[in-house]
Structures are given as structure tokens and as C-alpha cells.
Amino acid sequence: MDCSTCYYPNEDEARFCIRCAAPLGVPVSRLPTEPPAAPSPEVTELIAGSGDLGSPQLLAQALEGSNPRRGQGMHIGPGGPASAQTLLGGRYRLLRCLGSGGFGAVYEAEEVSLGLRVAIKLLNRSALQDARMRQRFLQEARMIAELRSPHIVVLHDYAVTESGVPYLVMELLSGKPLSHDMMVGVLSPRRAVHIMAQVCGALGDAHACGMVHRDIKPDNVLLLSHAPPFSPSLPPSPTATERDFVKVVDFGVARFCGSSTRASDILGTPAYISPETLADEPVDGRSDLYAVGMLLWQMIVGELPFPSKNQAQMMKSHLDAPRYRPRDINTRYRLADALEDLMVRLIARAPSDRPSSAYAVRSQFHELLAQPGLLPDRPLRGAARPDFGPHWDGPARTTSPHHREVDPSAITVKMPTRVDAT
């Protein structure tokens, strides 16, 4: 298995890269092809009794189908009987909830045999009873396992408890969603391009495997302050504003692209959904590039290319609104012609008018970054606070209102306001 950090080839059974010591992902060949059946009503009631993904210890007991009165599934920790705890799958001690959404939650956990901290993603009881959600959960695991990219979260395992509850085990990262910085104000053009170059790198790796992400948005772009050791080099001449290392998360609604991939299969977030999705046309990686263009506009200009007062108007704008350059929106904006040209091409109505691939866009971003003084290091003067479009529900929840950094995996469970394109 190739390491996603340094690309060194390792044996499939290895847990850590022998070159850089980074934890390795699980091979897709080890994952099941069919999701488990719905857990029994008794198990879902136990989950509800734990606060529906609330207390870590009560939740672990519920997921293992253990009843404290029976003492089943209990493992004695180093402290003896007084510190007895249920280990999820006999391996993971749930420590604290990192974030939750409408369909589940993510917990920080420890793999006790290795002392490795991980993030464990779980579905709540209502999602567990939905066959489509269980299928999507397994699909997310298989897609992440298929990918080997330094800018995509690593999947350590997908497992199912004896009581029939599936869970994902992913790398634990300390970072913050892009939406948190955007809530403060627009980013400098240089920083925005630096971030989106890495997003395009992740998308290029996904598209090369035949996948379309389908939900690129601020909450699904995680910013780390430091790159992992042995990671590939970032764009040339990074400055103090270019230390963001990006991880793209939430492949829960991703799909393999092909002739059968129609918009009727696809969900999206209103501000970023592509015109072909809404028009029930075939979808490929250029649909993700449309979302990249919309997000780049927000990061630099603040306003969307065609702001709308309601969701219906926004859907119509994606389909038939004229495309303008930033300087047409505000004559005070002064951006490089090459950057404005790219911003307009990315949000073209027809996929054929957009760049051909995410790798090609990344290359153009790198060329812009390599030219000294071309991209301003300060936000555009007069740019509005980013407009996230109608019905955007704010940045993902953090563990504390005073703590801005969150684990990136926590964001993967926060389902956006989506529209069915049928």
C-alpha cells in the first residue's frame, strides 16, 4: 500500500509507513461490498438511552449491545475494576464528542493497544434505520480507502459491532474549517489561491480514481497549520499567509462518474451546485470545478457571482445568469487578468467551457503563485463579508464556543442544506 503522505510503497498488512511512520489507511479490498442490516430495535433503544450519541461510555456500551446490568463487553483498564470501560470493537476507547449533525457524530478515541488517537464517525439511530444512509456510509468508507492523497483524510478502518452498528475510524487532525476564517471576512487573493490549489490537488486525485466529490464547500475544506512530515511540496515560495495545509473531507455523497452518473442521483449545497446537476445532465469532475469557482469567488470577492435572495432564485441563476468578471461587479477591484479569466471559466454554464481537469487548474494556480507581486497579500479593499447564499446554516459546530479549532472529521458528519436535483 502506498503511503498517502510520502507515497512510499508498504506491505498491505502494515499499519505505519516504514519510511515516514505515518499511519496507513485500510486497503479497499478489506472492506465489505454491502452495508449491514439495520440493528435491532433493542440496540437502537440502547443508543437512544445513551443520549443518542451522547456520553462516550454509555454510547460504547450501547454500540456493543452491552447492558451494564449484565456486564457484557466490559474490559478492565490499567486502573483495575474501578476504571472498567467498554471498548468499541474491543479496540477503541471513546473519549469525547468532537462534533455532531443531523445524521451522526464524530468522537475522539484511542486505539488502546497502540496508544493511537483517532476519530470515529457514527450514524445516529434514525440514520441507522435508513438503508440509504447505511449504504452511503459504506460508500464513503470505500471511496476514502480507494484514494491515496496527502490532502484527503486517511481511513484506518470500517467495522461493524456485534450488534450491527457500523463505524468509520479515521485519522485525527487538529484544524479548522475554511468557513471559520471566511466568517471573519474575505481572504487575500494569494492565500485563497494557495488554498484552492491544494483543494484541486485533492480533487484531481479523486477524479483520477473516477470519483466526483459533489459537495465542495467551506465546511468541507479543513485548514491545518502545519503540513505532515514528508508531504509533497506546496506551491513555490510560501509566505506567512500560505502555511495552510488543506484536507478535503466528507465523501459521503461522492459518486463514481460515468455515463450513468446523472444529476438525478446527486445532491448538493445550493450556493455551489453545478448547472448540469440542476438540468439533469451527465456529471463529471468539472462539476466539482464549478464549486471550486464559486468558492473562490466567495473567498476573494465576498459576494457570489450572482447573489440571490432565495433558494429558487439561486437555482435559476446557476442555470441562466450571465457570468461577469470581478471588476464588472465592482470597478474598484483590481485582480490579475489571468486570475479573473480563470474565475469566470470555472463558473461557466457549460462544462465544456470550464478547464479540462482539476490538475490543470492546480497548475494554473501554481503559475499565478510563482509570479512575484501578481497576487495581493491583503484582502480586496471594499470586498463584502462572504455571502454563503440562502439557507446556509453557518459553520460546523465546534466543541466549545470559545475554541475555534475543530477536528476535521467532525465536519464530515455535518450534513449541509441540500436540494434534491430530481
C-alpha positions as CSV (number, residue, x, y, z in Angstrom):
1,M,0.0,0.0,0.0
2,D,1.4,3.4,-1.0
3,C,1.6,5.9,1.9
4,S,-0.7,8.9,1.3
5,T,1.9,11.2,2.9
6,C,5.2,10.2,1.2
7,Y,3.9,7.7,-1.4
8,Y,6.4,5.0,-0.2
9,P,5.1,1.5,-1.1
10,N,4.4,-0.6,2.0
11,E,3.0,-4.1,2.6
12,D,-0.8,-4.2,2.7
13,E,-0.7,-5.5,6.3
14,A,1.5,-2.6,7.5
15,R,-0.2,-0.2,9.9
16,F,2.5,2.5,9.7
17,C,4.7,3.6,6.8
18,I,8.2,2.3,7.2
19,R,9.7,5.5,5.7
20,C,7.8,8.3,7.4
21,A,5.9,6.5,10.2
22,A,2.6,7.9,9.1
23,P,-0.4,5.7,9.9
24,L,-1.6,3.9,6.8
25,G,-5.1,3.5,5.5
26,V,-7.1,0.3,5.2
27,P,-7.0,-1.3,1.7
28,V,-10.3,-1.2,0.0
29,S,-10.1,-5.0,-0.6
30,R,-10.7,-5.4,3.2
31,L,-13.9,-3.5,3.2
32,P,-17.3,-5.2,2.6
33,T,-19.3,-4.5,-0.5
34,E,-22.7,-4.5,1.2
35,P,-23.8,-2.5,4.3
36,P,-25.1,-4.3,7.4
37,A,-28.8,-4.7,8.0
38,A,-30.4,-2.3,10.4
39,P,-29.7,-3.0,14.1
40,S,-32.4,-4.5,16.2
41,P,-34.9,-2.1,17.9
42,E,-33.4,-3.1,21.2
43,V,-30.0,-1.8,20.1
44,T,-31.4,1.5,18.7
45,E,-33.2,2.0,22.0
46,L,-30.0,1.5,23.9
47,I,-28.4,4.1,21.7
48,A,-31.3,6.4,22.5
49,G,-30.8,5.7,26.2
50,S,-27.2,6.8,25.9
51,G,-28.4,10.2,24.9
52,D,-28.4,9.4,21.1
53,L,-24.6,9.6,20.6
54,G,-24.1,11.5,23.9
55,S,-22.0,10.1,26.8
56,P,-18.9,8.3,25.3
57,Q,-19.0,5.4,27.9
58,L,-22.8,4.9,27.7
59,L,-22.6,5.1,23.9
60,A,-19.8,2.5,23.7
61,Q,-21.9,0.1,25.9
62,A,-24.9,0.7,23.6
63,L,-23.0,0.2,20.4
64,E,-21.6,-3.1,21.7
65,G,-25.1,-4.1,22.6
66,S,-24.0,-4.5,26.2
67,N,-26.1,-3.8,29.2
68,P,-24.3,-2.6,32.3
69,R,-26.5,-4.8,34.4
70,R,-25.2,-7.9,32.5
71,G,-21.6,-6.7,32.5
72,Q,-21.2,-7.8,28.9
73,G,-18.5,-6.2,26.7
74,M,-16.6,-4.8,29.7
75,H,-12.8,-4.5,29.5
76,I,-10.7,-3.8,32.6
77,G,-8.4,-0.8,32.1
78,P,-5.0,-0.2,33.7
79,G,-6.7,1.1,36.8
80,G,-8.5,-2.1,37.6
81,P,-12.2,-2.6,38.0
82,A,-12.8,1.0,39.1
83,S,-11.8,2.2,35.6
84,A,-13.6,-0.6,33.7
85,Q,-14.7,0.7,30.3
86,T,-16.3,-0.8,27.3
87,L,-14.1,-0.7,24.2
88,L,-15.7,-0.2,20.8
89,G,-14.8,-3.3,18.8
90,G,-12.6,-4.4,21.7
91,R,-10.0,-1.8,20.5
92,Y,-11.2,1.8,20.8
93,R,-11.9,3.8,23.9
94,L,-14.3,6.7,23.1
95,L,-13.0,9.9,24.8
96,R,-15.1,12.9,23.8
97,C,-17.6,14.1,21.2
98,L,-15.9,16.4,18.6
99,G,-19.0,17.4,16.6
100,S,-22.4,16.2,15.6
101,G,-25.0,16.8,12.9
102,G,-28.4,15.6,11.7
103,F,-27.1,12.2,10.8
104,G,-24.4,11.3,13.3
105,A,-21.4,12.4,15.3
106,V,-17.6,12.1,15.5
107,Y,-15.7,11.1,18.6
108,E,-12.1,11.3,19.5
109,A,-11.0,7.9,20.5
110,E,-7.8,5.9,21.5
111,E,-6.8,2.6,20.0
112,V,-5.6,1.2,23.3
113,S,-3.2,-1.4,22.0
114,L,-1.1,1.3,20.1
115,G,-2.0,4.5,22.0
116,L,-3.0,6.0,18.7
117,R,-5.6,8.8,18.7
118,V,-8.2,8.5,16.0
119,A,-11.6,10.0,15.0
120,I,-14.6,7.6,15.0
121,K,-17.6,8.5,12.9
122,L,-21.0,7.1,13.8
123,L,-24.5,7.3,12.5
124,N,-27.3,8.1,14.9
125,R,-30.3,5.9,15.5
126,S,-32.5,7.4,12.8
127,A,-29.8,7.1,10.1
128,L,-29.1,3.6,11.2
129,Q,-32.6,2.7,10.4
130,D,-32.3,4.2,6.9
131,A,-31.0,1.7,4.3
132,R,-29.8,4.5,2.0
133,M,-27.8,6.1,4.8
134,R,-26.1,2.9,5.7
135,Q,-25.3,2.4,2.1
136,R,-23.9,5.9,1.8
137,F,-21.8,5.3,5.0
138,L,-20.2,2.3,3.5
139,Q,-19.7,4.1,0.1
140,E,-17.9,6.9,1.9
141,A,-15.5,4.3,3.5
142,R,-14.8,2.6,0.2
143,M,-14.1,5.8,-1.6
144,I,-11.8,7.2,1.0
145,A,-10.0,3.9,1.1
146,E,-9.5,4.0,-2.6
147,L,-7.8,7.4,-2.5
148,R,-4.2,8.0,-1.7
149,S,-3.7,11.7,-1.4
150,P,-2.0,13.9,1.2
151,H,-5.0,16.3,1.0
152,I,-7.6,13.7,1.8
153,V,-8.3,12.3,5.2
154,V,-7.0,8.7,5.8
155,L,-9.4,5.9,6.7
156,H,-7.9,3.5,9.2
157,D,-10.9,1.1,9.3
158,Y,-14.5,0.4,8.7
159,A,-16.1,-2.1,11.1
160,V,-19.4,-3.3,12.4
161,T,-20.1,-4.1,16.0
162,E,-21.6,-7.4,17.0
163,S,-24.9,-5.6,17.5
164,G,-24.8,-4.5,13.8
165,V,-23.7,-0.8,14.2
166,P,-21.2,0.3,11.6
167,Y,-18.5,2.9,12.3
168,L,-15.6,4.6,10.5
169,V,-12.1,5.0,12.0
170,M,-10.2,8.0,10.5
171,E,-7.1,9.9,11.2
172,L,-7.4,12.6,13.9
173,L,-6.4,16.1,12.7
174,S,-6.3,19.4,14.5
175,G,-7.6,22.0,12.2
176,K,-10.4,24.4,11.4
177,P,-12.9,24.6,8.6
178,L,-12.4,27.3,6.0
179,S,-15.8,28.6,6.8
180,H,-14.5,29.9,10.2
181,D,-11.9,32.2,8.6
182,M,-14.4,33.3,5.9
183,M,-16.9,34.3,8.6
184,V,-14.3,36.9,9.7
185,G,-14.0,38.3,6.2
186,V,-12.6,37.7,2.8
187,L,-9.2,36.2,2.3
188,S,-6.3,37.7,0.4
189,P,-6.2,36.6,-3.2
190,R,-2.8,35.0,-2.7
191,R,-4.0,32.9,0.3
192,A,-7.2,32.0,-1.5
193,V,-5.3,30.7,-4.5
194,H,-2.9,28.8,-2.3
195,I,-5.7,27.0,-0.5
196,M,-7.7,26.2,-3.7
197,A,-4.6,24.9,-5.4
198,Q,-4.5,22.2,-2.7
199,V,-8.2,21.6,-3.0
200,C,-7.7,21.0,-6.7
201,G,-4.9,18.6,-5.9
202,A,-7.3,16.5,-3.8
203,L,-10.0,16.7,-6.4
204,G,-7.5,15.7,-9.1
205,D,-6.6,12.6,-7.2
206,A,-10.3,11.8,-6.7
207,H,-11.2,12.4,-10.3
208,A,-8.2,10.2,-11.4
209,C,-9.9,7.4,-9.5
210,G,-13.2,8.1,-11.2
211,M,-14.9,9.9,-8.3
212,V,-16.9,13.2,-8.2
213,H,-17.0,14.7,-4.7
214,R,-20.2,16.7,-5.3
215,D,-20.1,18.8,-2.1
216,I,-17.2,21.2,-2.2
217,K,-18.0,24.0,0.3
218,P,-16.2,25.9,3.1
219,D,-17.1,23.4,5.8
220,N,-15.5,20.5,3.8
221,V,-12.2,22.3,3.4
222,L,-10.1,21.8,6.5
223,L,-7.0,24.0,7.2
224,L,-4.1,22.6,9.2
225,S,-1.4,25.0,10.4
226,H,1.4,22.6,9.5
227,A,1.9,20.1,6.7
228,P,2.6,16.4,7.8
229,P,6.3,15.4,7.6
230,F,7.4,14.1,4.2
231,S,4.4,15.7,2.5
232,P,4.8,16.8,-1.1
233,S,6.0,20.3,-1.5
234,L,3.4,23.1,-1.6
235,P,3.3,25.9,-4.2
236,P,6.5,27.8,-4.7
237,S,7.8,30.4,-2.2
238,P,5.2,30.0,0.6
239,T,4.8,33.1,2.7
240,A,3.5,33.5,6.2
241,T,0.0,33.6,4.8
242,E,0.5,30.3,2.9
243,R,1.0,27.9,5.8
244,D,-2.4,26.5,5.4
245,F,-2.3,22.7,4.7
246,V,-5.6,21.5,3.3
247,K,-7.6,18.4,3.8
248,V,-10.7,17.8,1.8
249,V,-13.3,15.9,3.8
250,D,-16.9,14.4,3.5
251,F,-17.1,12.0,0.6
252,G,-20.5,10.9,1.9
253,V,-22.3,12.0,-1.2
254,A,-19.5,11.3,-3.7
255,R,-20.2,9.1,-6.7
256,F,-18.1,7.3,-9.3
257,C,-18.6,9.2,-12.6
258,G,-19.6,7.6,-15.8
259,S,-22.3,7.6,-18.5
260,S,-24.8,6.5,-15.9
261,T,-24.0,9.3,-13.4
262,R,-26.9,11.7,-13.8
263,A,-27.8,14.7,-11.8
264,S,-30.9,12.9,-10.6
265,D,-28.5,10.8,-8.5
266,I,-26.8,13.9,-7.0
267,L,-27.3,16.2,-4.0
268,G,-25.5,19.4,-3.4
269,T,-25.3,22.6,-1.4
270,P,-27.3,25.4,-3.1
271,A,-24.6,28.0,-3.4
272,Y,-22.2,25.6,-5.1
273,I,-24.4,23.2,-7.0
274,S,-23.5,22.9,-10.7
275,P,-25.9,23.8,-13.6
276,E,-25.6,20.3,-15.0
277,T,-26.8,18.9,-11.7
278,L,-29.9,21.1,-11.8
279,A,-30.5,20.4,-15.5
280,D,-30.4,16.6,-15.1
281,E,-27.3,16.3,-17.4
282,P,-24.4,13.9,-17.1
283,V,-21.9,14.9,-14.3
284,D,-18.2,14.5,-14.1
285,G,-15.2,16.2,-12.4
286,R,-15.9,19.5,-14.0
287,S,-19.0,19.7,-11.7
288,D,-16.6,19.9,-8.8
289,L,-14.6,22.6,-10.6
290,Y,-17.8,24.7,-10.8
291,A,-18.0,24.5,-6.9
292,V,-14.3,25.4,-6.8
293,G,-15.0,28.6,-8.8
294,M,-18.0,29.6,-6.7
295,L,-16.0,29.1,-3.5
296,L,-13.0,31.0,-5.0
297,W,-15.4,34.0,-5.7
298,Q,-16.6,33.9,-2.1
299,M,-13.1,33.8,-0.7
300,I,-11.8,36.7,-2.7
301,V,-14.8,38.9,-3.5
302,G,-17.2,38.0,-0.7
303,E,-20.3,38.1,-2.8
304,L,-21.3,35.2,-5.0
305,P,-21.1,35.8,-8.8
306,F,-24.9,36.1,-8.8
307,P,-26.3,36.8,-5.3
308,S,-29.8,35.6,-4.7
309,K,-32.4,36.3,-2.1
310,N,-33.9,32.8,-2.0
311,Q,-33.0,29.3,-3.0
312,A,-35.2,29.2,-6.0
313,Q,-33.6,32.3,-7.5
314,M,-30.2,30.9,-6.8
315,M,-31.0,27.7,-8.7
316,K,-32.2,29.7,-11.6
317,S,-29.1,31.8,-11.5
318,H,-26.8,28.8,-11.8
319,L,-28.6,27.9,-15.0
320,D,-29.0,31.1,-16.8
321,A,-27.5,34.1,-15.1
322,P,-24.8,36.0,-17.1
323,R,-21.2,35.4,-15.9
324,Y,-19.2,38.5,-15.0
325,R,-15.6,39.3,-14.1
326,P,-15.0,40.6,-10.5
327,R,-14.2,44.1,-11.9
328,D,-17.6,44.1,-13.6
329,I,-19.2,43.6,-10.2
330,N,-17.1,46.4,-8.6
331,T,-14.8,48.7,-10.6
332,R,-12.6,49.2,-7.6
333,Y,-11.4,45.5,-7.7
334,R,-8.0,45.1,-9.3
335,L,-7.1,41.5,-9.9
336,A,-4.7,39.9,-12.4
337,D,-6.3,39.3,-15.8
338,A,-5.2,35.6,-15.6
339,L,-6.9,35.1,-12.3
340,E,-10.2,36.8,-13.4
341,D,-10.2,34.8,-16.6
342,L,-9.9,31.6,-14.6
343,M,-12.6,32.7,-12.1
344,V,-15.0,33.2,-15.0
345,R,-14.1,30.0,-16.8
346,L,-14.6,27.9,-13.6
347,I,-18.2,29.0,-13.3
348,A,-19.1,28.7,-16.9
349,R,-22.6,27.3,-17.6
350,A,-21.4,24.5,-19.9
351,P,-18.8,22.0,-18.5
352,S,-17.0,22.1,-21.9
353,D,-16.3,25.8,-21.3
354,R,-14.5,25.1,-18.0
355,P,-10.9,23.9,-17.5
356,S,-10.4,20.3,-18.5
357,S,-9.3,18.9,-15.2
358,A,-8.6,19.8,-11.5
359,Y,-4.9,19.1,-12.1
360,A,-4.9,21.7,-14.9
361,V,-6.5,24.3,-12.6
362,R,-3.9,23.5,-9.9
363,S,-1.2,24.1,-12.4
364,Q,-2.7,27.5,-13.3
365,F,-2.9,28.3,-9.6
366,H,0.8,27.4,-9.1
367,E,1.7,29.6,-12.1
368,L,-0.1,32.6,-10.5
369,L,1.6,32.0,-7.1
370,A,5.0,31.7,-8.8
371,Q,4.9,35.3,-10.2
372,P,6.1,37.8,-7.5
373,G,3.6,40.5,-6.7
374,L,0.9,39.3,-9.0
375,L,-1.5,38.2,-6.3
376,P,-2.1,40.7,-3.4
377,D,-1.3,39.5,0.1
378,R,-4.1,41.6,1.5
379,P,-7.9,41.2,1.1
380,L,-9.5,43.3,-1.6
381,R,-10.5,46.8,-0.3
382,G,-14.2,47.2,-0.2
383,A,-15.0,43.5,-0.5
384,A,-18.1,42.4,1.4
385,R,-18.2,39.8,4.1
386,P,-18.6,36.4,2.3
387,D,-22.2,35.7,1.4
388,F,-22.9,32.0,1.8
389,G,-26.2,32.1,-0.1
390,P,-29.7,31.4,1.1
391,H,-30.4,28.8,3.7
392,W,-26.7,28.3,4.6
393,D,-26.7,27.0,8.2
394,G,-23.4,28.5,9.4
395,P,-20.1,27.0,10.1
396,A,-19.8,23.5,11.6
397,R,-20.2,23.2,15.3
398,T,-17.1,23.3,17.5
399,T,-16.5,21.5,20.8
400,S,-16.6,24.8,22.6
401,P,-17.9,28.3,21.7
402,H,-14.5,29.7,22.7
403,H,-12.4,27.1,20.8
404,R,-12.1,27.7,17.1
405,E,-10.1,24.7,16.2
406,V,-12.0,21.5,15.5
407,D,-11.2,18.0,14.3
408,P,-11.7,17.9,10.5
409,S,-13.5,14.6,10.7
410,A,-16.1,16.3,12.8
411,I,-17.1,18.3,9.8
412,T,-17.8,15.1,7.8
413,V,-20.9,14.3,9.7
414,K,-22.4,17.8,9.4
415,M,-24.8,17.4,6.5
416,P,-25.4,20.6,4.6
417,T,-28.7,22.1,3.5
418,R,-29.1,20.1,0.3
419,V,-31.5,20.1,-2.6
420,D,-32.6,17.1,-4.5
421,A,-32.0,17.7,-8.2
422,T,-34.7,15.4,-9.4
